[in-house]
Amino acid sequence: MEQNDETVTQPLERLDEVGSFADFLALVVDVWNHGLFGIDLGRILIAVGIFFLFLLLRRLFTWAVLGRLERYAARSDTRLDDKTVQALRPPVRFVPVVMGAFFALGYLNLTGGAAAFADNLVRSLVIFTLFWSFFRLVDPLSFLLGRLERIFTSAMVDWLVKAIKALIAFLGAATVLEVWGIEIGPILAGLGLFGVAVALGAQDLFKNLIAGILILVERRFAIGDWIRVDGVVEGTVESIGFRSTFIRRFDKAPVFVPNAQLSDSAITNFSRMTYRRIYWMIGVEYRTSIEQLRRIRDRIEAYIRENDEYVDPALAATFVRIDKFSDSSIDIMLYCFTKTTNWGEWLAIKERLALAVKEIVEGEGAGFAFPSTSLYVESLPEDRPEPFTPPAEPGKPEPREG
């Protein structure tokens, strides 16, 4: 029995040397109280819970705020307020996140550098939300710049909208940097030196940018115009960017043309035509008499003058005249303009005119000439070879000479 008592007392003595269970509990409590960066872990967990609670309430907050705004907007006749509410939806949904960060960090009761960091973080989130809202409001409020389209083109107004957005983004970033104690002046000076270095290596980029501005200021073309640049492209302008212009060809192939190339090239803008021209040379045979020529000319001219699809001769030049004697024909010049500038309608009018001209020419007993060449031989050489006559096949008569 004495040996057993000694055996039991030895582990207890060792346990006293290592530490008691109370000491372990005291250690756990100490870790819990000091936690992370000296913050009670209980406070940290509660702060995290507060933050996630605001995230869970975000849908309810969005419904309460935006739902009421949407109902007010639906009562008005204008679409501006509806677009404004839709534009503000993402920033409003972000407000509970900012509120959750504010109350969670406030509950932690931070001190010293941690408190300054938390304050700067919350301020940055508030600034981000405000400037994000301003950025989103530019599009619905851009209709106020629509009056400038009387002075500038729609593409120029689009550039102005993009410039306003870029300015808002820059101001927002500068405000956030100021909150964190970062000075903007040295950064701008450094960007200036960097810009000079970039400009030396990106001359084409700035050349295209300036060319794009000149295109918009001079109003050479606008979005939706049908243009043709000889040797480059023909199609519809879809967008005018800072570096290049996006033109969609009629086969739907996209073409990106540098602005500098458009600025230095001759451009035909078909969308700005007042009228659309028809210019033909109608060749008739040389056997056509003078009276036939006069009747053909007069009937074609009468067809054009009496048709409402063509521009009145007092407004645009109209000619139907015997023009010249060509190698194989007598040419009648037809020069007139249609009222429509639409390509499809113009093709239909031109087709009807072609059928009418053919009917008039054939109705007067004349015919259309076609290119031909006459060869006159005065004599043949005496030592020319004799013509070869193949032998007749059995059962067939021999070919006659001459």
PyMOL commands that set and color helices and strands:
alter all, ss='L'
color gray80, all
select helices_A, chain A and resi 2-18+21-34+41-56+58-75+80-108+112-150+154-179+184-201+203-218+259-264+270-272+290-306+343-363
alter helices_A, ss='H'
color red, helices_A
select strands_A, chain A and resi 226-229+233-240+244-249+254-258+267-269+276-284+319-325+330-338
alter strands_A, ss='S'
color yellow, strands_A
deselect
rebuild
show_as cartoon
